[in-house]
Structure formats: C-alpha cells, structure tokens
Amino acid sequence: MSAFLDTNILVYAQQTGRKAEISQELIAEGGTISAQVLNELANVLRKKQGRSFGEIAAVLDDIDNALDPARPLTAQSCRSALALAGEHGLSFYDALIVAAAIEAGCDTLYSEDMQHERIIGALTIRNPFLEEAR
C-alpha cells in the first residue's frame, strides 16, 4: 500500500493526544506528500501555533527524513485538480491533494477533511481517526 498524507496528519503529529499518536504512526510507516502539504503545514505552524521559522524548518527537516520527497505542483497538477473538482464536487485545494496522490500512484489518501472510504479512480480516501479505519 502506498499512502499519501494530507496536511492535517502532519499538523496533528506536532501535537499530543490520540490523533497525534495515530499521525505519528502513519508518518513512521512512510508515505508521500506534496509541496502544497508542506506549504499548508508551515502556514498552520506559523499562524495558528505561533512557531518560529527555525522551529518550522526543523519540523520540515524531520518530515524530509521520514517521508518520500514532496511532490511538486505543476501546471498538469492544476489541470487535473480542476477536472477532479468538477467531476467529484471537491473544493479546488482538496482536488489538488487528490490529484497529487493520484499522480504519485498512491492507493490511499489519509485525510480527516474528506469523505471516509470515498474512492476516486484507484485512490481510496481514509480518515485514520475513525475507529473503523483502524
């Protein structure tokens, strides 16, 4: 199984509690992310958690060591996201995550923000924080 991790997984991994533990386990198993996920994570850590730029850089270093290199966002990613948003009723930014996961050849997208067990092509979206997902 190849997994793609949405931003919320990385955010929770920086906290404490059950969601943090689950997120840390997912990261330890390895997976793929996109540049969008890193951008969103840096924004949340800075604006919502008040982290310094040095602290954010350290978190990104840890992620670089734990996961596959972040996939770039391309013009094709944008066009794929537009098509996915139109066909599946996703927000553009959720569609961009889905497009990146599909482009990476992942079969699972872990996200708290999208419909659990939804299937788009060969990709299944799973909310790892639901009891039935574990």
N, CA, C and O atoms as CSV, one atom per row, in Angstrom:
chain,resi,resn,atom,element,x,y,z
A,1,MET,N,N,0.846,-1.181,0.000
A,1,MET,CA,C,0.000,0.000,0.000
A,1,MET,C,C,0.888,1.238,0.000
A,1,MET,O,O,1.821,1.340,0.796
A,2,SER,N,N,0.598,2.170,-0.886
A,2,SER,CA,C,1.309,3.443,-0.903
A,2,SER,C,C,0.341,4.528,-0.430
A,2,SER,O,O,-0.772,4.659,-0.939
A,3,ALA,N,N,0.789,5.288,0.540
A,3,ALA,CA,C,-0.084,6.274,1.182
A,3,ALA,C,C,0.356,7.695,0.887
A,3,ALA,O,O,1.544,7.995,0.767
A,4,PHE,N,N,-0.638,8.555,0.777
A,4,PHE,CA,C,-0.428,9.994,0.663
A,4,PHE,C,C,-1.023,10.608,1.922
A,4,PHE,O,O,-2.126,10.244,2.329
A,5,LEU,N,N,-0.306,11.531,2.536
A,5,LEU,CA,C,-0.749,12.143,3.787
A,5,LEU,C,C,-1.196,13.577,3.552
A,5,LEU,O,O,-0.456,14.381,2.985
A,6,ASP,N,N,-2.400,13.891,3.985
A,6,ASP,CA,C,-2.922,15.252,3.903
A,6,ASP,C,C,-2.299,16.088,5.019
A,6,ASP,O,O,-1.719,15.547,5.960
A,7,THR,N,N,-2.422,17.376,4.908
A,7,THR,CA,C,-1.817,18.307,5.850
A,7,THR,C,C,-2.230,18.038,7.292
A,7,THR,O,O,-1.401,18.127,8.197
A,8,ASN,N,N,-3.495,17.712,7.515
A,8,ASN,CA,C,-3.959,17.544,8.892
A,8,ASN,C,C,-3.209,16.433,9.618
A,8,ASN,O,O,-3.054,16.498,10.837
A,9,ILE,N,N,-2.746,15.424,8.905
A,9,ILE,CA,C,-1.969,14.352,9.530
A,9,ILE,C,C,-0.662,14.924,10.079
A,9,ILE,O,O,-0.268,14.614,11.203
A,10,LEU,N,N,0.000,15.753,9.289
A,10,LEU,CA,C,1.270,16.337,9.723
A,10,LEU,C,C,1.081,17.345,10.846
A,10,LEU,O,O,1.929,17.459,11.731
A,11,VAL,N,N,-0.024,18.073,10.812
A,11,VAL,CA,C,-0.316,19.038,11.884
A,11,VAL,C,C,-0.540,18.303,13.202
A,11,VAL,O,O,0.051,18.656,14.222
A,12,TYR,N,N,-1.395,17.281,13.179
A,12,TYR,CA,C,-1.661,16.528,14.408
A,12,TYR,C,C,-0.396,15.876,14.958
A,12,TYR,O,O,-0.250,15.749,16.174
A,13,ALA,N,N,0.510,15.466,14.094
A,13,ALA,CA,C,1.742,14.820,14.540
A,13,ALA,C,C,2.600,15.744,15.395
A,13,ALA,O,O,3.468,15.280,16.134
A,14,GLN,N,N,2.362,17.043,15.298
A,14,GLN,CA,C,3.120,18.021,16.074
A,14,GLN,C,C,2.494,18.296,17.442
A,14,GLN,O,O,3.002,19.109,18.214
A,15,GLN,N,N,1.397,17.619,17.729
A,15,GLN,CA,C,0.656,17.863,18.960
A,15,GLN,C,C,0.750,16.648,19.876
A,15,GLN,O,O,1.602,15.781,19.680
A,16,THR,N,N,-0.124,16.588,20.872
A,16,THR,CA,C,-0.187,15.444,21.769
A,16,THR,C,C,-1.599,14.872,21.736
A,16,THR,O,O,-2.533,15.527,21.275
A,17,GLY,N,N,-1.744,13.657,22.225
A,17,GLY,CA,C,-3.056,13.032,22.267
A,17,GLY,C,C,-3.172,11.899,21.263
A,17,GLY,O,O,-2.212,11.566,20.568
A,18,ARG,N,N,-4.365,11.309,21.197
A,18,ARG,CA,C,-4.589,10.135,20.356
A,18,ARG,C,C,-4.396,10.435,18.865
A,18,ARG,O,O,-3.793,9.635,18.150
A,19,LYS,N,N,-4.900,11.580,18.392
A,19,LYS,CA,C,-4.709,11.923,16.976
A,19,LYS,C,C,-3.226,12.100,16.651
A,19,LYS,O,O,-2.774,11.741,15.564
A,20,ALA,N,N,-2.481,12.652,17.596
A,20,ALA,CA,C,-1.036,12.810,17.393
A,20,ALA,C,C,-0.366,11.448,17.283
A,20,ALA,O,O,0.491,11.244,16.424
A,21,GLU,N,N,-0.753,10.516,18.148
A,21,GLU,CA,C,-0.167,9.169,18.122
A,21,GLU,C,C,-0.458,8.469,16.801
A,21,GLU,O,O,0.434,7.872,16.198
A,22,ILE,N,N,-1.702,8.543,16.356
A,22,ILE,CA,C,-2.078,7.913,15.085
A,22,ILE,C,C,-1.299,8.551,13.937
A,22,ILE,O,O,-0.784,7.850,13.065
A,23,SER,N,N,-1.215,9.868,13.941
A,23,SER,CA,C,-0.494,10.586,12.882
A,23,SER,C,C,0.985,10.221,12.878
A,23,SER,O,O,1.569,10.011,11.815
A,24,GLN,N,N,1.583,10.146,14.042
A,24,GLN,CA,C,2.996,9.783,14.138
A,24,GLN,C,C,3.232,8.360,13.638
A,24,GLN,O,O,4.253,8.089,13.005
A,25,GLU,N,N,2.300,7.451,13.915
A,25,GLU,CA,C,2.401,6.079,13.410
A,25,GLU,C,C,2.335,6.063,11.881
A,25,GLU,O,O,3.100,5.349,11.232
A,26,LEU,N,N,1.423,6.848,11.311
A,26,LEU,CA,C,1.308,6.907,9.850
A,26,LEU,C,C,2.593,7.437,9.227
A,26,LEU,O,O,3.066,6.906,8.222
A,27,ILE,N,N,3.148,8.467,9.812
A,27,ILE,CA,C,4.393,9.045,9.290
A,27,ILE,C,C,5.521,8.030,9.391
A,27,ILE,O,O,6.331,7.909,8.473
A,28,ALA,N,N,5.580,7.302,10.498
A,28,ALA,CA,C,6.628,6.292,10.684
A,28,ALA,C,C,6.538,5.186,9.634
A,28,ALA,O,O,7.550,4.583,9.278
A,29,GLU,N,N,5.327,4.919,9.139
A,29,GLU,CA,C,5.138,3.903,8.093
A,29,GLU,C,C,5.605,4.403,6.730
A,29,GLU,O,O,5.767,3.613,5.800
A,30,GLY,N,N,5.820,5.702,6.611
A,30,GLY,CA,C,6.277,6.295,5.359
A,30,GLY,C,C,5.111,6.691,4.481
A,30,GLY,O,O,3.969,6.298,4.722
A,31,GLY,N,N,5.408,7.461,3.477
A,31,GLY,CA,C,4.362,7.906,2.577
A,31,GLY,C,C,4.820,9.067,1.736
A,31,GLY,O,O,5.999,9.420,1.700
A,32,THR,N,N,3.863,9.645,1.067
A,32,THR,CA,C,4.110,10.717,0.115
A,32,THR,C,C,3.312,11.944,0.509
A,32,THR,O,O,2.232,11.835,1.088
A,33,ILE,N,N,3.843,13.098,0.197
A,33,ILE,CA,C,3.159,14.381,0.375
A,33,ILE,C,C,3.469,15.231,-0.855
A,33,ILE,O,O,4.240,14.836,-1.729
A,34,SER,N,N,2.854,16.394,-0.897
A,34,SER,CA,C,3.146,17.340,-1.981
A,34,SER,C,C,3.657,18.646,-1.384
A,34,SER,O,O,3.596,18.868,-0.175
A,35,ALA,N,N,4.162,19.500,-2.265
A,35,ALA,CA,C,4.604,20.822,-1.831
A,35,ALA,C,C,3.451,21.589,-1.187
A,35,ALA,O,O,3.662,22.370,-0.259
A,36,GLN,N,N,2.234,21.366,-1.679
A,36,GLN,CA,C,1.061,22.011,-1.079
A,36,GLN,C,C,0.937,21.654,0.397
A,36,GLN,O,O,0.659,22.521,1.226
A,37,VAL,N,N,1.142,20.381,0.727
A,37,VAL,CA,C,1.044,19.934,2.114
A,37,VAL,C,C,2.086,20.650,2.971
A,37,VAL,O,O,1.779,21.092,4.078
A,38,LEU,N,N,3.308,20.767,2.471
A,38,LEU,CA,C,4.350,21.472,3.223
A,38,LEU,C,C,3.996,22.946,3.409
A,38,LEU,O,O,4.193,23.503,4.489
A,39,ASN,N,N,3.473,23.574,2.359
A,39,ASN,CA,C,3.092,24.983,2.452
A,39,ASN,C,C,1.990,25.187,3.477
A,39,ASN,O,O,2.055,26.104,4.296
A,40,GLU,N,N,0.975,24.327,3.429
A,40,GLU,CA,C,-0.129,24.439,4.380
A,40,GLU,C,C,0.349,24.178,5.804
A,40,GLU,O,O,-0.065,24.868,6.735
A,41,LEU,N,N,1.219,23.184,5.977
A,41,LEU,CA,C,1.759,22.891,7.311
A,41,LEU,C,C,2.527,24.085,7.860
A,41,LEU,O,O,2.312,24.486,9.004
A,42,ALA,N,N,3.414,24.654,7.062
A,42,ALA,CA,C,4.194,25.811,7.513
A,42,ALA,C,C,3.266,26.962,7.907
A,42,ALA,O,O,3.511,27.644,8.901
A,43,ASN,N,N,2.215,27.175,7.138
A,43,ASN,CA,C,1.264,28.236,7.433
A,43,ASN,C,C,0.547,27.990,8.762
A,43,ASN,O,O,0.407,28.910,9.567
A,44,VAL,N,N,0.093,26.761,8.994
A,44,VAL,CA,C,-0.603,26.434,10.250
A,44,VAL,C,C,0.351,26.568,11.432
A,44,VAL,O,O,-0.016,27.129,12.465
A,45,LEU,N,N,1.564,26.060,11.289
A,45,LEU,CA,C,2.517,26.131,12.398
A,45,LEU,C,C,2.862,27.573,12.748
A,45,LEU,O,O,3.048,27.903,13.919
A,46,ARG,N,N,2.946,28.410,11.760
A,46,ARG,CA,C,3.292,29.822,11.994
A,46,ARG,C,C,2.094,30.604,12.527
A,46,ARG,O,O,2.190,31.253,13.569
A,47,LYS,N,N,0.965,30.543,11.816
A,47,LYS,CA,C,-0.172,31.413,12.146
A,47,LYS,C,C,-1.020,30.907,13.302
A,47,LYS,O,O,-1.489,31.707,14.112
A,48,LYS,N,N,-1.227,29.601,13.397
A,48,LYS,CA,C,-2.116,29.074,14.431
A,48,LYS,C,C,-1.372,28.603,15.670
A,48,LYS,O,O,-1.921,28.618,16.772
A,49,GLN,N,N,-0.115,28.182,15.492
A,49,GLN,CA,C,0.633,27.682,16.634
A,49,GLN,C,C,1.759,28.612,17.062
A,49,GLN,O,O,2.413,28.367,18.076
A,50,GLY,N,N,1.991,29.670,16.305
A,50,GLY,CA,C,2.981,30.668,16.684
A,50,GLY,C,C,4.416,30.173,16.679
A,50,GLY,O,O,5.261,30.701,17.402
A,51,ARG,N,N,4.694,29.167,15.873
A,51,ARG,CA,C,6.053,28.621,15.824
A,51,ARG,C,C,6.985,29.591,15.091
A,51,ARG,O,O,6.569,30.319,14.191
A,52,SER,N,N,8.246,29.578,15.499
A,52,SER,CA,C,9.251,30.406,14.823
A,52,SER,C,C,9.610,29.754,13.490
A,52,SER,O,O,9.327,28.578,13.262
A,53,PHE,N,N,10.236,30.537,12.617
A,53,PHE,CA,C,10.648,29.994,11.331
A,53,PHE,C,C,11.684,28.888,11.517
A,53,PHE,O,O,11.700,27.921,10.755
A,54,GLY,N,N,12.546,29.022,12.521
A,54,GLY,CA,C,13.527,27.981,12.812
A,54,GLY,C,C,12.858,26.688,13.256
A,54,GLY,O,O,13.269,25.602,12.847
A,55,GLU,N,N,11.833,26.800,14.086
A,55,GLU,CA,C,11.100,25.610,14.529
A,55,GLU,C,C,10.395,24.940,13.344
A,55,GLU,O,O,10.379,23.714,13.230
A,56,ILE,N,N,9.820,25.757,12.474
A,56,ILE,CA,C,9.145,25.210,11.299
A,56,ILE,C,C,10.147,24.497,10.396
A,56,ILE,O,O,9.859,23.419,9.877
A,57,ALA,N,N,11.318,25.093,10.209
A,57,ALA,CA,C,12.355,24.457,9.387
A,57,ALA,C,C,12.762,23.108,9.984
A,57,ALA,O,O,13.005,22.152,9.248
A,58,ALA,N,N,12.835,23.029,11.307
A,58,ALA,CA,C,13.192,21.763,11.958
A,58,ALA,C,C,12.111,20.706,11.726
A,58,ALA,O,O,12.424,19.537,11.500
A,59,VAL,N,N,10.847,21.113,11.781
A,59,VAL,CA,C,9.750,20.182,11.503
A,59,VAL,C,C,9.845,19.690,10.066
A,59,VAL,O,O,9.687,18.496,9.810
A,60,LEU,N,N,10.101,20.593,9.129
A,60,LEU,CA,C,10.222,20.201,7.721
A,60,LEU,C,C,11.404,19.261,7.512
A,60,LEU,O,O,11.326,18.345,6.693
A,61,ASP,N,N,12.503,19.477,8.248
A,61,ASP,CA,C,13.646,18.560,8.171
A,61,ASP,C,C,13.239,17.161,8.618
A,61,ASP,O,O,13.596,16.169,7.981
A,62,ASP,N,N,12.485,17.087,9.722
A,62,ASP,CA,C,12.018,15.784,10.217
A,62,ASP,C,C,11.136,15.087,9.180
A,62,ASP,O,O,11.247,13.880,8.966
A,63,ILE,N,N,10.273,15.853,8.551
A,63,ILE,CA,C,9.387,15.293,7.532
A,63,ILE,C,C,10.194,14.798,6.334
A,63,ILE,O,O,9.910,13.735,5.781
A,64,ASP,N,N,11.198,15.574,5.938
A,64,ASP,CA,C,12.070,15.156,4.830
A,64,ASP,C,C,12.730,13.816,5.124
A,64,ASP,O,O,12.912,13.000,4.220
A,65,ASN,N,N,13.088,13.586,6.382
A,65,ASN,CA,C,13.749,12.344,6.766
A,65,ASN,C,C,12.788,11.171,6.871
A,65,ASN,O,O,13.201,10.021,6.724
A,66,ALA,N,N,11.513,11.442,7.122
A,66,ALA,CA,C,10.539,10.375,7.367
A,66,ALA,C,C,9.760,9.959,6.124
A,66,ALA,O,O,9.358,8.802,6.004
A,67,LEU,N,N,9.546,10.881,5.212
A,67,LEU,CA,C,8.666,10.625,4.068
A,67,LEU,C,C,9.413,10.750,2.751
A,67,LEU,O,O,10.533,11.256,2.699
A,68,ASP,N,N,8.776,10.282,1.695
A,68,ASP,CA,C,9.327,10.467,0.356
A,68,ASP,C,C,9.440,11.960,0.070
A,68,ASP,O,O,8.741,12.760,0.691
A,69,PRO,N,N,10.305,12.343,-0.857
A,69,PRO,CA,C,10.404,13.768,-1.197
A,69,PRO,C,C,9.039,14.322,-1.627
A,69,PRO,O,O,8.266,13.656,-2.316
A,70,ALA,N,N,8.772,15.538,-1.206
A,70,ALA,CA,C,7.499,16.181,-1.549
A,70,ALA,C,C,7.377,16.316,-3.062
A,70,ALA,O,O,8.309,16.739,-3.747
A,71,ARG,N,N,6.211,15.948,-3.558
A,71,ARG,CA,C,5.943,16.048,-4.994
A,71,ARG,C,C,5.670,17.503,-5.359
A,71,ARG,O,O,4.971,18.205,-4.629
A,72,PRO,N,N,6.212,17.954,-6.476
A,72,PRO,CA,C,5.967,19.341,-6.885
A,72,PRO,C,C,4.555,19.523,-7.417
A,72,PRO,O,O,3.909,18.573,-7.859
A,73,LEU,N,N,4.097,20.751,-7.364
A,73,LEU,CA,C,2.840,21.115,-8.010
A,73,LEU,C,C,3.189,21.652,-9.388
A,73,LEU,O,O,4.062,22.507,-9.536
A,74,THR,N,N,2.503,21.144,-10.380
A,74,THR,CA,C,2.793,21.523,-11.764
A,74,THR,C,C,1.531,22.059,-12.418
A,74,THR,O,O,0.441,22.012,-11.847
A,75,ALA,N,N,1.705,22.568,-13.625
A,75,ALA,CA,C,0.543,23.005,-14.399
A,75,ALA,C,C,-0.405,21.831,-14.637
A,75,ALA,O,O,-1.624,22.001,-14.620
A,76,GLN,N,N,0.152,20.643,-14.858
A,76,GLN,CA,C,-0.683,19.463,-15.058
A,76,GLN,C,C,-1.443,19.109,-13.776
A,76,GLN,O,O,-2.599,18.688,-13.834
A,77,SER,N,N,-0.794,19.279,-12.619
A,77,SER,CA,C,-1.482,19.044,-11.343
A,77,SER,C,C,-2.694,19.954,-11.216
A,77,SER,O,O,-3.763,19.530,-10.777
A,78,CYS,N,N,-2.511,21.203,-11.604
A,78,CYS,CA,C,-3.604,22.178,-11.539
A,78,CYS,C,C,-4.746,21.768,-12.460
A,78,CYS,O,O,-5.911,21.817,-12.064
A,79,ARG,N,N,-4.423,21.368,-13.672
A,79,ARG,CA,C,-5.465,20.953,-14.624
A,79,ARG,C,C,-6.176,19.684,-14.151
A,79,ARG,O,O,-7.393,19.560,-14.290
A,80,SER,N,N,-5.421,18.755,-13.598
A,80,SER,CA,C,-6.035,17.538,-13.053
A,80,SER,C,C,-6.963,17.882,-11.898
A,80,SER,O,O,-8.055,17.326,-11.785
A,81,ALA,N,N,-6.523,18.803,-11.039
A,81,ALA,CA,C,-7.345,19.215,-9.896
A,81,ALA,C,C,-8.639,19.874,-10.362
A,81,ALA,O,O,-9.699,19.635,-9.786
A,82,LEU,N,N,-8.559,20.697,-11.396
A,82,LEU,CA,C,-9.767,21.329,-11.931
A,82,LEU,C,C,-10.763,20.276,-12.419
A,82,LEU,O,O,-11.963,20.375,-12.166
A,83,ALA,N,N,-10.248,19.275,-13.116
A,83,ALA,CA,C,-11.120,18.209,-13.605
A,83,ALA,C,C,-11.723,17.420,-12.446
A,83,ALA,O,O,-12.917,17.123,-12.454
A,84,LEU,N,N,-10.908,17.080,-11.451
A,84,LEU,CA,C,-11.407,16.340,-10.298
A,84,LEU,C,C,-12.446,17.143,-9.515
A,84,LEU,O,O,-13.455,16.597,-9.067
A,85,ALA,N,N,-12.196,18.419,-9.360
A,85,ALA,CA,C,-13.149,19.275,-8.637
A,85,ALA,C,C,-14.492,19.282,-9.362
A,85,ALA,O,O,-15.545,19.169,-8.734
A,86,GLY,N,N,-14.447,19.414,-10.673
A,86,GLY,CA,C,-15.685,19.431,-11.448
A,86,GLY,C,C,-16.410,18.095,-11.457
A,86,GLY,O,O,-17.636,18.049,-11.352
A,87,GLU,N,N,-15.666,17.020,-11.582
A,87,GLU,CA,C,-16.271,15.687,-11.679
A,87,GLU,C,C,-16.754,15.141,-10.338
A,87,GLU,O,O,-17.727,14.390,-10.282
A,88,HIS,N,N,-16.069,15.523,-9.258
A,88,HIS,CA,C,-16.350,14.893,-7.961
A,88,HIS,C,C,-16.852,15.864,-6.896
A,88,HIS,O,O,-17.061,15.470,-5.749
A,89,GLY,N,N,-17.045,17.126,-7.265
A,89,GLY,CA,C,-17.584,18.094,-6.318
A,89,GLY,C,C,-16.641,18.428,-5.172
A,89,GLY,O,O,-17.090,18.780,-4.081
A,90,LEU,N,N,-15.335,18.320,-5.410
A,90,LEU,CA,C,-14.347,18.650,-4.385
A,90,LEU,C,C,-14.008,20.135,-4.439
A,90,LEU,O,O,-14.145,20.774,-5.482
A,91,SER,N,N,-13.568,20.676,-3.314
A,91,SER,CA,C,-13.009,22.026,-3.360
A,91,SER,C,C,-11.723,21.955,-4.181
A,91,SER,O,O,-11.137,20.881,-4.318
A,92,PHE,N,N,-11.288,23.065,-4.716
A,92,PHE,CA,C,-10.095,23.047,-5.553
A,92,PHE,C,C,-8.883,22.535,-4.787
A,92,PHE,O,O,-8.127,21.713,-5.305
A,93,TYR,N,N,-8.689,23.011,-3.561
A,93,TYR,CA,C,-7.490,22.612,-2.813
A,93,TYR,C,C,-7.539,21.143,-2.389
A,93,TYR,O,O,-6.499,20.486,-2.348
A,94,ASP,N,N,-8.713,20.619,-2.076
A,94,ASP,CA,C,-8.835,19.177,-1.823
A,94,ASP,C,C,-8.558,18.405,-3.109
A,94,ASP,O,O,-7.895,17.367,-3.083
A,95,ALA,N,N,-9.056,18.902,-4.218
A,95,ALA,CA,C,-8.816,18.246,-5.506
A,95,ALA,C,C,-7.332,18.254,-5.861
A,95,ALA,O,O,-6.836,17.311,-6.479
A,96,LEU,N,N,-6.630,19.298,-5.479
A,96,LEU,CA,C,-5.195,19.363,-5.734
A,96,LEU,C,C,-4.450,18.300,-4.925
A,96,LEU,O,O,-3.480,17.719,-5.411
A,97,ILE,N,N,-4.896,18.044,-3.706
A,97,ILE,CA,C,-4.327,16.963,-2.883
A,97,ILE,C,C,-4.617,15.615,-3.552
A,97,ILE,O,O,-3.720,14.782,-3.689
A,98,VAL,N,N,-5.850,15.407,-3.960
A,98,VAL,CA,C,-6.228,14.151,-4.616
A,98,VAL,C,C,-5.424,13.971,-5.906
A,98,VAL,O,O,-4.927,12.877,-6.173
A,99,ALA,N,N,-5.294,15.016,-6.694
A,99,ALA,CA,C,-4.525,14.928,-7.941
A,99,ALA,C,C,-3.078,14.543,-7.660
A,99,ALA,O,O,-2.511,13.709,-8.367
A,100,ALA,N,N,-2.482,15.136,-6.648
A,100,ALA,CA,C,-1.090,14.813,-6.311
A,100,ALA,C,C,-0.966,13.359,-5.872
A,100,ALA,O,O,-0.005,12.681,-6.232
A,101,ALA,N,N,-1.931,12.881,-5.100
A,101,ALA,CA,C,-1.907,11.483,-4.650
A,101,ALA,C,C,-2.026,10.533,-5.830
A,101,ALA,O,O,-1.319,9.528,-5.897
A,102,ILE,N,N,-2.914,10.846,-6.754
A,102,ILE,CA,C,-3.091,10.006,-7.945
A,102,ILE,C,C,-1.829,10.039,-8.806
A,102,ILE,O,O,-1.360,8.998,-9.265
A,103,GLU,N,N,-1.283,11.232,-9.022
A,103,GLU,CA,C,-0.061,11.363,-9.823
A,103,GLU,C,C,1.093,10.575,-9.211
A,103,GLU,O,O,1.948,10.059,-9.931
A,104,ALA,N,N,1.118,10.481,-7.873
A,104,ALA,CA,C,2.181,9.752,-7.175
A,104,ALA,C,C,1.955,8.243,-7.202
A,104,ALA,O,O,2.820,7.480,-6.772
A,105,GLY,N,N,0.796,7.806,-7.707
A,105,GLY,CA,C,0.494,6.389,-7.763
A,105,GLY,C,C,0.072,5.799,-6.431
A,105,GLY,O,O,0.171,4.589,-6.227
A,106,CYS,N,N,-0.397,6.639,-5.524
A,106,CYS,CA,C,-0.825,6.172,-4.207
A,106,CYS,C,C,-2.196,5.504,-4.301
A,106,CYS,O,O,-3.016,5.866,-5.145
A,107,ASP,N,N,-2.434,4.533,-3.432
A,107,ASP,CA,C,-3.752,3.899,-3.407
A,107,ASP,C,C,-4.585,4.342,-2.215
A,107,ASP,O,O,-5.784,4.068,-2.158
A,108,THR,N,N,-3.955,5.029,-1.254
A,108,THR,CA,C,-4.661,5.517,-0.066
A,108,THR,C,C,-4.292,6.964,0.187
A,108,THR,O,O,-3.123,7.341,0.103
A,109,LEU,N,N,-5.292,7.773,0.495
A,109,LEU,CA,C,-5.095,9.154,0.927
A,109,LEU,C,C,-5.636,9.255,2.345
A,109,LEU,O,O,-6.835,9.094,2.571
A,110,TYR,N,N,-4.754,9.520,3.299
A,110,TYR,CA,C,-5.183,9.715,4.684
A,110,TYR,C,C,-5.513,11.182,4.895
A,110,TYR,O,O,-4.659,12.056,4.741
A,111,SER,N,N,-6.773,11.438,5.254
A,111,SER,CA,C,-7.237,12.803,5.475
A,111,SER,C,C,-8.440,12.794,6.402
A,111,SER,O,O,-9.300,11.917,6.317
A,112,GLU,N,N,-8.488,13.758,7.269
A,112,GLU,CA,C,-9.650,13.938,8.134
A,112,GLU,C,C,-10.701,14.796,7.447
A,112,GLU,O,O,-11.855,14.835,7.875
A,113,ASP,N,N,-10.307,15.479,6.388
A,113,ASP,CA,C,-11.146,16.515,5.794
A,113,ASP,C,C,-12.007,16.069,4.610
A,113,ASP,O,O,-12.780,16.864,4.075
A,114,MET,N,N,-11.881,14.828,4.206
A,114,MET,CA,C,-12.653,14.369,3.053
A,114,MET,C,C,-13.468,13.143,3.449
A,114,MET,O,O,-13.265,12.564,4.517
A,115,GLN,N,N,-14.377,12.762,2.587
A,115,GLN,CA,C,-15.314,11.674,2.877
A,115,GLN,C,C,-14.583,10.340,3.037
A,115,GLN,O,O,-13.905,9.876,2.121
A,116,HIS,N,N,-14.733,9.735,4.212
A,116,HIS,CA,C,-14.115,8.452,4.529
A,116,HIS,C,C,-14.617,7.363,3.570
A,116,HIS,O,O,-15.814,7.247,3.308
A,117,GLU,N,N,-13.676,6.577,3.062
A,117,GLU,CA,C,-13.934,5.451,2.157
A,117,GLU,C,C,-14.382,5.869,0.754
A,117,GLU,O,O,-14.794,5.026,-0.043
A,118,ARG,N,N,-14.305,7.151,0.456
A,118,ARG,CA,C,-14.619,7.583,-0.907
A,118,ARG,C,C,-13.529,7.090,-1.840
A,118,ARG,O,O,-12.346,7.133,-1.502
A,119,ILE,N,N,-13.927,6.626,-3.007
A,119,ILE,CA,C,-12.987,6.108,-3.988
A,119,ILE,C,C,-13.017,7.014,-5.212
A,119,ILE,O,O,-14.075,7.301,-5.771
A,120,ILE,N,N,-11.832,7.455,-5.612
A,120,ILE,CA,C,-11.673,8.272,-6.820
A,120,ILE,C,C,-10.597,7.590,-7.649
A,120,ILE,O,O,-9.417,7.627,-7.302
A,121,GLY,N,N,-11.011,6.967,-8.748
A,121,GLY,CA,C,-10.077,6.168,-9.536
A,121,GLY,C,C,-9.585,5.003,-8.699
A,121,GLY,O,O,-10.387,4.248,-8.149
A,122,ALA,N,N,-8.277,4.852,-8.599
A,122,ALA,CA,C,-7.683,3.778,-7.799
A,122,ALA,C,C,-7.339,4.242,-6.389
A,122,ALA,O,O,-6.703,3.507,-5.634
A,123,LEU,N,N,-7.753,5.455,-6.027
A,123,LEU,CA,C,-7.420,6.058,-4.740
A,123,LEU,C,C,-8.604,5.951,-3.776
A,123,LEU,O,O,-9.734,6.290,-4.126
A,124,THR,N,N,-8.328,5.477,-2.560
A,124,THR,CA,C,-9.344,5.433,-1.509
A,124,THR,C,C,-8.968,6.437,-0.429
A,124,THR,O,O,-7.839,6.445,0.060
A,125,ILE,N,N,-9.919,7.277,-0.066
A,125,ILE,CA,C,-9.706,8.267,0.996
A,125,ILE,C,C,-10.097,7.624,2.319
A,125,ILE,O,O,-11.176,7.047,2.450
A,126,ARG,N,N,-9.205,7.731,3.296
A,126,ARG,CA,C,-9.470,7.148,4.613
A,126,ARG,C,C,-9.205,8.174,5.701
A,126,ARG,O,O,-8.188,8.867,5.692
A,127,ASN,N,N,-10.141,8.257,6.637
A,127,ASN,CA,C,-9.956,9.078,7.827
A,127,ASN,C,C,-9.376,8.162,8.899
A,127,ASN,O,O,-10.104,7.337,9.452
A,128,PRO,N,N,-8.094,8.284,9.206
A,128,PRO,CA,C,-7.459,7.351,10.139
A,128,PRO,C,C,-7.902,7.523,11.588
A,128,PRO,O,O,-7.560,6.708,12.444
A,129,PHE,N,N,-8.658,8.576,11.861
A,129,PHE,CA,C,-9.084,8.848,13.230
A,129,PHE,C,C,-10.428,8.205,13.566
A,129,PHE,O,O,-10.867,8.242,14.715
A,130,LEU,N,N,-11.080,7.616,12.561
A,130,LEU,CA,C,-12.311,6.885,12.803
A,130,LEU,C,C,-11.973,5.479,13.255
A,130,LEU,O,O,-11.034,4.872,12.741
A,131,GLU,N,N,-12.709,4.966,14.189
A,131,GLU,CA,C,-12.437,3.635,14.732
A,131,GLU,C,C,-12.434,2.560,13.642
A,131,GLU,O,O,-11.578,1.676,13.651
A,132,GLU,N,N,-13.384,2.629,12.704
A,132,GLU,CA,C,-13.466,1.598,11.671
A,132,GLU,C,C,-12.322,1.672,10.660
A,132,GLU,O,O,-12.114,0.732,9.893
A,133,ALA,N,N,-11.584,2.773,10.652
A,133,ALA,CA,C,-10.478,2.917,9.703
A,133,ALA,C,C,-9.238,2.184,10.182
A,133,ALA,O,O,-8.318,1.934,9.404
A,134,ARG,N,N,-9.213,1.839,11.462
A,134,ARG,CA,C,-8.010,1.194,12.009
A,134,ARG,C,C,-8.128,-0.292,12.063
A,134,ARG,O,O,-7.197,-0.970,12.498
